[in-house]
Amino acid sequence: MFAIAALTLFRLWATAQFDLVPDEAYYWLWSRVPSAGYYDHPPMIAWWIWISTHIFGDTLLGVRALAVVSVFVTSMAVYGIADELFDDNRIARMAAIWLNAMLLIGLAVIFATPDAPSTMFWALTLWVLARLRRTGNPRLWLLIGLLAGLGCVSKYTNLFLGPGILLWLVIDPKARPWRSSPWTLLGGGVAILAFSPVLIWNAEHGWISFAKQFGRLADQHVGLSFFAEFLAGQLGLLNPVIAIFVGVAIWHLSREPRKIISSPLTFLILLNGPIVAYMTIHALHDRVHANWLAPAYPALAILAAVAANRASGVTHLRRLSYWVTPVGIGLSSLVLLCFATPFGRHFPWGSPADNVLGWREFSTQVEDMRQRSGAGWIATTDYGLTGELAFEIKGSRLVQQIVDRQRFFFETPDASLIEKPGLLVVRISENRLGHYMNCFQSSAPLGILNRQAGKRVIESYVVLKVDGARKDILSNGCNPT
């Protein structure tokens, strides 16, 4: 555990050195106005950022601190789950370390997005369920319900844990005492109570958040290319070596039909089966983003650790296991170190890391242009750009998005802003500049600004001074007839 604590301290330092991902900046905007719900997701990440920025200020560390610490907590939960299920310290230690060797955990869940609390509360719920399975203490259902409910307050993906618990209750003989127990119902009641603020908020806002997320079910296209992308993404982000051991664990379990129903591995598979099954089926019809499966990763780390320990006598598998930590933790730490130094800020090739590059310098240029032009506010057309400019300029009230205003139900913008000239900043790649200009009485181009990594241009933006905005632009958005 000392190694994971040291790794956590390194991650806290490294993530405080490079710019926010656009989504993080957007969630930071949420945290300025704490609410029981938002257009895109439940509110937990906004609450976390509100807490951490009140401790560390509106800084990079302030935004990301709890997300990074949550990976440490998740690692402890993985250790606890494995210890409860197998009573083997070696498996527990390996599982906790291998969780951190998963590239999705080390390079994505450490950022301030809903995946951080979602994964942590999922793992903590499994830990208490494993304790319940071993000890039979009925009062644990109350804690299970609380943790599961908080998971759903983090991300709607955590709703899949409910069907997983039902599968375990129906199939595992060890769960028989709880099938008709009032404690089980009480746990479910606590979960609903914990989730109720999100339900109430959605009811008051026309179920807009549910419609946003669950509307994906109706927007589907048949295409195996999505499935291939899904498999390739999971193989890479899981850590290819860990993926092999997960397969070995499932293969060994299938060869023990007499033990399969009550096996600890089956316990993990049942609880995580619904989310894995749904994402797999969904990938046959539409794109599944790699991070959507993050809550299942703690269980997969345990499956892999069990397989590695049971295959220790097999020479080639034992040698393969030696590569997990160097490949996973070594590579993710090297990437973080790279982008925490000046070299990363001048990275010569395009990559997903472009999301954290160049925002500070670009925002400074935008603010300088605003002041020189006499503009009283900044109009944007992308939620990520809105968040980045607001965070870097430290003027969230001055930066207002003029499209998709439903994303900003949580704030009450200053209506007097539109009486002043503004600065319109639009990505050239949008190809909708003419559409946006129709929402103002006059406009004058001021130039083009580039967001760069060193000399490499990541994205170009056209900047215009605009005046005479439509009266409803900060309520209904830019929707010219």
Secondary structure as UniProt FT lines:
FT   HELIX           2..15
FT   HELIX           22..32
FT   HELIX           44..56
FT   HELIX           60..86
FT   HELIX           89..100
FT   HELIX           103..104
FT   HELIX           105..109
FT   HELIX           115..135
FT   TURN            138..139
FT   HELIX           140..154
FT   HELIX           156..160
FT   HELIX           161..171
FT   HELIX           173..178
FT   TURN            179..180
FT   HELIX           182..204
FT   TURN            205..207
FT   HELIX           208..214
FT   HELIX           215..217
FT   HELIX           224..238
FT   HELIX           240..254
FT   TURN            257..262
FT   HELIX           264..282
FT   TURN            283..285
FT   HELIX           290..296
FT   HELIX           297..310
FT   TURN            311..313
FT   HELIX           315..321
FT   TURN            322..323
FT   HELIX           324..325
FT   HELIX           326..330
FT   HELIX           331..339
FT   HELIX           342..345
FT   HELIX           352..356
FT   HELIX           359..373
FT   STRAND          377..380
FT   HELIX           383..393
FT   TURN            396..398
FT   STRAND          399..401
FT   HELIX           405..408
FT   TURN            409..410
FT   HELIX           415..419
FT   STRAND          422..427
FT   HELIX           428..430
FT   HELIX           433..437
FT   TURN            438..439
FT   STRAND          440..453
FT   TURN            454..455
FT   STRAND          456..469
FT   TURN            471..476
//
